[in-house]
Amino acid sequence: MLWTLLGYLLPMISAVIIIPILVRRMGSDSFGLLTFVWMVVGYSTFLDLGIGRALTQGIAARIGRDDENTIPAIVFTGVGILLAMGVLGGLGLALGSGWISSRFLKVPVSLVQDAHRCLLIASLAVPLVVIGAALRGVLEAYQKFREISLIRSFMGVLLYLSALPILWFTRNVWVIVATLVVVRVIEVGAYAIQCLQTLPFEFKKISPQAGLLKSLMSFGLWSTVNNLIGSLMSFAYADRLFLSSMVGTSALAYFGTPFDMAVRVLILPTSLVGVLFPALSNLGKDSERSTELVHQSMRLVVFGTAPIFMFLVTVANPLLTLWIGPDFAKNSSLIFQFILMGMFMVSLTYVPFAYIQAAGRPDLSAKRHMLEIPFYVIGSLTAIHYLGAKGSGLIWFLWSIIDLILIMQIMRKLMGHSAATGIGKEWILLATYFGVSFTAGISGLLWFEMVVAILLPLHLLYWGWTHLLHPEDHSVLVRWIPWLSTISPTHP
């Protein structure tokens, strides 16, 4: 998990440092064009259709059953499908590049030709992104997280860093985009080399099998449905659309800005799930070890995220005042608090989501979102009509509670017993602490906010270390953070 976390953090840090430099040197129009190309290439991961995830689940499950003879066929079948999807996606972008650059994008006339070249070159990166996702899925099945993290970290930093020397010679955005393609080629090559060193078979003797196509596509398409519908609620895309059309862009800013800040904390459960999913797929849903692994993961998510969310809930108003301004904070701090408490609930859904997918039932997770979406839309529209952006924040918070309850129930049924959380009675303590943090945050008393913001998260960290985490958790964390060994855990 910590290796995976590192793979996300280093590119993020490099982006924070390098992007302001790019904005100053390129100008807002050129940098906006580069951002659009980054977005297009990034969103090409949707062409994966969940098959990268299906590869991880299928390979890890076969490793767990000691049935590795069929792994070569599943790798070639999955990679073959994604290569075709990537090529089609790249071809579609190339064919539409003229219309997008001249009609869709609102860029100065001087940048239209540059935009056209950018999109043509970016079309070469689309199949690379999709194939990279497939190869990464294979490596995740073998739990090669250190290797994945090192490649992701190095390439993520290089993606931003490579643009700087180019600006000494030219301001043409298409040259920077060309380096993006080169970086993607290196990345795919690095993943391919790792796969060659990891997979226990010779590529020359293998060919894709049509018989595996149905299972891969079924798993992948249900995962895609889950992601597409779930993102409307989990990432509040529906709320943003409703706010911008019903209230205005100012209301969207009051909701979207704190939401984009809060969602950054999800990097921890995202890193955990990247490790948990192949491990659970390998063990099987009926294994006692898989149940304990779920418990352990829930404890780690609570320990790692609850103090952060609790601190932010308490200081939401002064933080927004310092970051943006008092007027913005007045309109947005309550929304920020709702979002932060809801985001904690969302972080807890990552573990049951991984378990359900590892059990080979992504349809159950997708069907829960299909059940939720009509009620969510009606509730959101009604709340926005009467309360504006605050209503949207409130509905999102209430939805996060319902969504957590639903996905936990699905996991319990798959497990066949009720002991599926690993934290049990501690829910009452967490709810109380968040209630105190919320009360302090809306009190308007700065001294009260500061006292609660310092004492409650610290106490929660100490309680989590001594009573929530188990010796196995301690041994792993102490290996990375040695001074934690000075805190003596006491288990009841």
C-alpha positions in Angstrom: 0.0 0.0 0.0 2.8 2.4 0.9 4.6 1.7 -2.3 1.4 2.3 -4.3 0.8 5.5 -2.3 4.3 6.7 -3.3 3.5 6.0 -6.9 0.6 8.5 -6.7 2.3 11.1 -4.5 5.5 11.8 -6.4 3.7 12.7 -9.7 1.3 14.9 -7.7 4.1 16.8 -6.0 5.9 17.3 -9.3 2.7 18.6 -10.8 2.2 21.1 -8.0 5.8 22.4 -8.5 6.0 22.4 -12.3 2.5 23.4 -13.5 2.9 27.0 -12.2 6.1 27.3 -14.2 4.5 26.0 -17.3 1.6 28.4 -16.9 4.0 31.4 -16.6 6.1 30.4 -19.6 3.4 29.1 -22.0 0.6 31.6 -21.2 -3.0 30.7 -20.3 -4.1 29.8 -23.9 -1.3 27.4 -24.7 -1.3 25.8 -21.3 -5.1 25.4 -21.5 -4.6 23.5 -24.8 -1.9 21.3 -23.2 -4.3 20.7 -20.2 -7.0 19.7 -22.7 -4.7 17.2 -24.4 -3.6 15.7 -21.0 -7.3 15.3 -20.2 -8.1 13.6 -23.5 -5.2 11.2 -23.1 -6.1 10.6 -19.5 -9.7 9.8 -20.2 -8.7 7.3 -22.8 -8.4 4.9 -19.9 -12.2 4.5 -20.2 -11.4 2.5 -23.3 -10.0 -0.1 -21.0 -13.7 -1.2 -20.4 -12.7 -2.6 -17.0 -10.7 -5.4 -18.7 -7.5 -4.4 -17.0 -9.3 -5.0 -13.7 -10.7 -8.3 -15.1 -7.2 -9.4 -15.9 -6.0 -8.8 -12.4 -9.0 -10.7 -10.9 -8.7 -13.6 -13.4 -5.0 -14.1 -13.1 -4.9 -13.7 -9.3 -7.8 -16.1 -8.8 -6.0 -18.7 -11.0 -2.8 -18.3 -9.0 -4.7 -18.8 -5.8 -6.3 -22.0 -7.2 -2.9 -23.2 -8.5 -4.3 -23.2 -12.0 -1.6 -21.2 -13.9 -1.9 -23.2 -17.1 -4.7 -20.9 -18.4 -2.9 -17.6 -17.4 -1.1 -17.2 -20.8 -4.3 -17.4 -22.7 -6.1 -14.9 -20.4 -3.2 -12.5 -20.7 -3.1 -12.6 -24.5 -6.9 -12.5 -24.8 -7.1 -9.4 -22.6 -4.2 -7.6 -24.1 -5.5 -8.4 -27.6 -8.9 -6.9 -26.8 -7.4 -3.7 -25.3 -4.9 -3.3 -28.2 -7.9 -3.3 -30.6 -9.8 -0.8 -28.4 -6.8 1.5 -28.1 -6.2 1.5 -31.8 -9.8 2.3 -32.5 -9.8 5.0 -29.9 -6.7 6.6 -31.3 -8.0 6.4 -34.8 -11.3 8.1 -33.7 -9.3 10.9 -32.1 -7.2 11.4 -35.2 -10.2 11.5 -37.5 -12.0 14.0 -35.2 -8.9 16.2 -34.5 -9.8 18.7 -37.3 -13.3 19.3 -36.0 -12.2 19.4 -32.4 -9.5 21.9 -33.0 -11.4 24.2 -35.3 -15.0 23.9 -34.1 -15.1 22.5 -30.5 -12.1 24.2 -28.8 -12.3 27.9 -28.2 -8.7 28.8 -28.8 -7.1 31.8 -30.6 -6.8 31.5 -34.3 -3.0 31.4 -34.0 -3.3 28.1 -32.0 -5.8 26.2 -34.2 -3.1 24.6 -36.3 -1.1 23.8 -33.2 -4.2 22.2 -31.6 -4.8 20.1 -34.7 -1.2 18.7 -34.5 -1.5 18.2 -30.8 -4.6 16.0 -31.2 -3.1 14.0 -34.1 0.0 13.3 -32.0 -2.0 12.5 -28.9 -3.9 9.9 -30.9 -0.7 7.8 -30.8 -0.7 7.9 -27.0 -4.3 6.5 -26.7 -3.4 2.8 -27.5 -0.3 3.2 -25.3 -2.4 4.2 -22.3 -4.8 1.4 -22.8 -2.1 -1.3 -23.2 -0.3 0.2 -20.2 -3.4 -0.4 -18.1 -3.6 -4.0 -19.3 0.1 -4.7 -18.5 -0.3 -3.0 -15.1 -3.3 -5.2 -14.4 -1.1 -8.3 -15.0 1.6 -7.1 -12.7 -0.9 -6.2 -10.0 -2.2 -9.8 -10.1 1.4 -10.9 -9.2 1.5 -8.2 -6.5 4.5 -6.4 -8.1 3.6 -3.2 -6.4 7.1 -1.9 -5.9 7.9 -2.3 -9.6 4.6 -0.6 -10.6 5.2 2.2 -8.2 8.7 2.9 -9.4 7.6 3.0 -13.0 4.6 5.1 -12.3 6.6 7.6 -10.1 9.4 8.0 -12.6 7.1 8.4 -15.6 4.7 10.6 -13.8 7.5 13.0 -12.9 9.0 12.8 -16.3 5.7 13.6 -17.9 5.8 17.1 -16.3 9.5 17.6 -16.2 10.1 16.9 -19.9 8.1 19.9 -20.9 10.4 22.4 -19.3 13.6 22.1 -21.5 11.4 22.2 -24.6 10.2 25.7 -23.7 13.7 27.0 -24.0 13.5 26.3 -27.8 9.9 26.6 -28.8 6.4 27.5 -27.6 4.7 25.0 -29.9 2.5 22.9 -27.8 2.6 19.9 -30.2 6.3 19.4 -29.4 5.5 19.0 -25.7 2.7 16.6 -26.6 5.2 14.6 -28.7 7.3 14.1 -25.6 4.2 12.9 -23.8 4.0 10.1 -26.4 7.6 9.3 -26.0 7.1 9.0 -22.2 4.2 6.7 -22.8 6.3 4.5 -25.0 9.0 4.2 -22.3 6.3 3.5 -19.7 4.7 0.6 -21.8 8.2 -0.7 -22.5 9.0 -0.8 -18.8 5.7 -2.6 -17.9 6.3 -5.1 -20.8 9.8 -5.9 -19.5 8.5 -6.5 -16.0 5.8 -8.8 -17.4 8.4 -10.7 -19.4 10.4 -11.2 -16.2 7.3 -12.1 -14.1 5.1 -14.4 -16.3 6.1 -18.1 -16.1 5.7 -18.9 -19.8 7.1 -18.2 -23.2 5.2 -15.8 -25.4 6.0 -17.6 -28.6 3.8 -20.6 -27.7 0.7 -18.6 -26.8 -2.3 -17.3 -28.7 -5.5 -15.6 -27.6 -8.6 -17.8 -26.9 -12.1 -16.7 -27.9 -13.6 -18.8 -25.0 -12.2 -16.3 -22.4 -13.7 -13.3 -24.2 -17.1 -13.6 -22.6 -15.9 -13.7 -19.0 -13.5 -10.9 -19.5 -16.0 -8.7 -21.3 -18.8 -9.5 -18.7 -16.5 -8.5 -15.8 -15.2 -5.5 -17.6 -18.5 -4.1 -18.8 -20.1 -4.4 -15.4 -17.1 -2.6 -14.0 -17.5 0.1 -16.6 -21.2 0.6 -15.8 -20.3 0.9 -12.1 -17.6 3.5 -12.9 -19.8 5.5 -15.2 -22.9 5.7 -13.0 -21.0 5.7 -9.8 -18.9 8.7 -10.8 -22.0 10.8 -11.3 -22.5 10.4 -7.5 -19.1 9.6 -6.0 -17.4 12.5 -7.8 -20.5 14.6 -7.9 -20.6 15.1 -11.6 -24.4 15.2 -11.5 -24.4 17.9 -8.8 -22.0 20.0 -10.8 -24.2 19.8 -13.9 -27.3 20.6 -11.9 -25.7 23.6 -10.0 -24.3 25.1 -13.1 -27.6 25.0 -15.0 -30.0 25.8 -12.1 -28.1 28.2 -9.9 -25.0 29.4 -11.8 -21.3 29.0 -11.9 -20.8 30.8 -8.6 -22.7 28.1 -6.8 -20.7 25.5 -8.7 -17.5 27.1 -7.4 -18.8 27.0 -3.8 -19.4 23.3 -4.2 -16.8 22.1 -6.6 -13.7 23.8 -5.1 -14.0 22.2 -1.6 -15.0 18.9 -3.2 -11.9 18.8 -5.3 -9.8 19.5 -2.2 -11.5 16.8 -0.1 -11.2 14.2 -2.8 -7.4 14.3 -2.6 -7.5 12.4 0.7 -8.9 9.4 -1.1 -5.4 8.7 -2.4 -4.9 6.5 0.7 -7.8 4.1 0.2 -7.1 4.2 -3.5 -3.6 3.0 -2.8 -4.9 0.3 -0.4 -7.5 -1.1 -2.9 -4.8 -1.4 -5.6 -3.1 -3.9 -3.3 -6.2 -5.4 -1.7 -8.0 -6.4 -4.9 -5.4 -8.8 -6.3 -4.8 -10.2 -2.8 -8.5 -11.0 -2.2 -8.8 -12.4 -5.8 -5.9 -14.7 -5.0 -7.4 -15.9 -1.7 -11.0 -16.4 -2.8 -14.1 -15.0 -1.0 -14.6 -18.0 1.3 -11.1 -17.8 2.8 -10.8 -16.9 6.5 -7.7 -15.0 5.6 -9.7 -12.9 3.1 -12.2 -12.0 5.8 -9.3 -10.9 8.1 -7.7 -9.0 5.3 -11.0 -7.0 4.9 -11.1 -6.3 8.6 -7.5 -5.2 8.6 -8.0 -3.0 5.6 -11.0 -1.3 7.2 -9.0 -0.6 10.3 -6.2 0.9 8.2 -8.6 3.2 6.2 -10.1 4.5 9.5 -6.7 5.0 11.1 -5.3 6.8 8.0 -8.2 9.0 6.9 -10.5 9.7 10.0 -8.0 12.1 11.7 -7.4 14.0 8.5 -11.1 14.4 7.7 -11.9 15.2 11.3 -9.3 18.0 11.4 -10.6 19.5 8.1 -14.2 19.4 9.3 -13.2 21.4 12.3 -11.1 24.0 10.5 -13.2 24.2 7.3 -14.1 27.9 7.7 -10.6 29.3 8.7 -8.9 27.1 6.1 -11.1 28.4 3.2 -10.8 31.9 4.6 -7.0 31.6 4.5 -6.9 29.9 1.1 -9.5 31.8 -0.9 -11.1 34.5 1.2 -13.7 35.3 3.9 -16.6 35.8 1.4 -16.0 32.4 -0.3 -15.6 30.7 3.1 -18.9 32.2 4.3 -20.8 30.5 1.4 -18.7 27.3 1.2 -17.5 26.2 4.7 -20.8 24.3 5.6 -20.7 22.6 2.2 -17.1 21.7 2.8 -18.0 20.1 6.1 -20.8 18.0 4.5 -18.4 16.9 1.7 -15.6 16.0 4.1 -17.9 13.8 6.3 -19.3 12.2 3.2 -15.9 11.6 1.8 -14.9 9.7 4.9 -17.9 7.4 4.2 -16.8 7.0 0.6 -13.3 6.1 1.7 -14.8 3.2 3.7 -16.6 1.8 0.6 -13.3 1.1 -1.1 -12.7 -2.0 0.9 -16.1 -3.8 0.3 -15.9 -2.6 -3.3 -12.6 -4.5 -3.7 -14.0 -7.6 -2.0 -17.1 -7.7 -4.2 -15.0 -7.3 -7.4 -12.5 -9.9 -6.2 -15.4 -12.3 -5.7 -16.1 -11.9 -9.4 -19.4 -10.0 -8.8 -18.9 -6.4 -10.2 -22.5 -6.6 -11.3 -23.7 -6.3 -7.6 -21.7 -3.1 -7.1 -23.0 -1.7 -10.4 -26.7 -2.6 -9.6 -26.5 -0.8 -6.3 -25.5 2.4 -8.2 -28.3 1.8 -10.7 -30.7 1.5 -7.7 -29.4 4.7 -6.1 -29.2 7.0 -9.1 -32.9 7.9 -9.6 -33.4 8.8 -5.9 -30.1 10.7 -5.9 -31.1 12.8 -8.9 -34.5 13.6 -7.5 -33.1 14.4 -4.0 -30.3 16.6 -5.5 -32.6 18.5 -7.8 -35.1 19.2 -5.0 -32.4 20.2 -2.5 -30.7 22.5 -5.0 -34.0 24.1 -5.9 -34.6 25.1 -2.2 -31.1 25.3 -0.7 -28.8 25.9 -3.6 -25.2 24.6 -3.2 -25.7 23.8 0.5 -28.6 21.5 -0.5 -26.3 19.7 -2.9 -23.7 19.2 -0.2 -26.3 17.9 2.2 -27.7 15.4 -0.2 -24.3 14.2 -1.2 -23.5 13.5 2.5 -26.7 11.6 3.1 -26.1 9.6 -0.1 -22.7 8.6 1.2 -24.2 7.1 4.3 -26.8 5.1 2.4 -24.2 4.0 -0.2 -21.9 2.7 2.6 -24.8 0.8 4.2 -25.8 -0.8 0.9 -22.3 -1.9 -0.1 -21.6 -3.3 3.3 -24.8 -5.4 3.2 -23.7 -6.7 -0.2 -20.3 -7.7 1.2 -21.9 -9.4 4.3 -24.1 -11.5 2.1 -21.2 -12.6 0.0 -19.2 -13.4 3.1 -22.1 -15.3 4.6 -21.8 -13.7 8.0 -22.3 -10.3 9.7 -18.8 -9.7 11.1 -17.6 -7.8 8.0 -16.4 -4.4 9.1 -13.5 -5.1 11.5 -14.4 -2.0 13.6 -17.9 -2.8 14.9 -18.7 -0.8 18.1 -16.1 1.8 17.2 -18.7 3.3 14.8 -20.3 5.0 17.8 -17.0 6.6 18.8 -16.3 7.8 15.3 -19.8 9.3 14.9 -19.4 11.1 18.2 -16.0 12.5 17.3 -17.2 13.8 13.9 -20.2 15.3 15.6 -18.0 17.3 18.0 -15.8 18.3 15.1 -18.8 19.5 13.1 -20.2 21.4 16.1 -16.8 23.2 16.6 -16.6 24.0 12.9 -19.9 25.8 12.9 -19.5 27.5 16.3 -17.6 30.5 14.9 -15.3 30.4 17.9 -11.7 30.2 16.6 -10.2 29.1 19.9 -12.8 26.2 20.2 -12.0 25.2 16.6 -8.3 25.1 17.2 -8.6 23.1 20.5 -10.8 20.5 18.9 -8.8 20.4 15.7 -5.6 19.5 17.6 -6.9 17.3 20.4 -9.5 15.1 18.7 -7.4 13.9 15.8 -4.4 13.3 18.1 -6.5 11.3 20.5 -8.0 9.4 17.5 -4.5 8.6 16.2 -3.4 7.3 19.7 -6.6 5.3 20.1 -6.3 3.9 16.7 -2.7 2.8 17.2 -3.3 1.3 20.6 -6.8 -0.2 20.2 -7.9 -0.3 16.6 -4.8 -1.6 14.8 -3.4 -5.1 15.5 0.2 -6.3 15.9 0.4 -7.2 12.2 -0.5 -3.6 11.3 2.1 -2.3 13.8 4.9 -4.4 12.4 4.3 -3.2 8.9 4.0 0.5 9.8 7.0 0.4 12.2 9.2 -0.9 9.4 8.4 2.3 7.5 8.1 4.7 10.4 10.5 3.4 13.2 9.6 5.9 15.9 6.1 4.5 16.1 7.6 1.6 18.1 7.9 3.9 21.1 4.1 3.8 21.4 3.2 0.6 23.3 -0.1 -0.9 22.1 -2.5 -2.4 24.6 -5.2 -4.6 23.2 -8.3 -5.4 25.3 
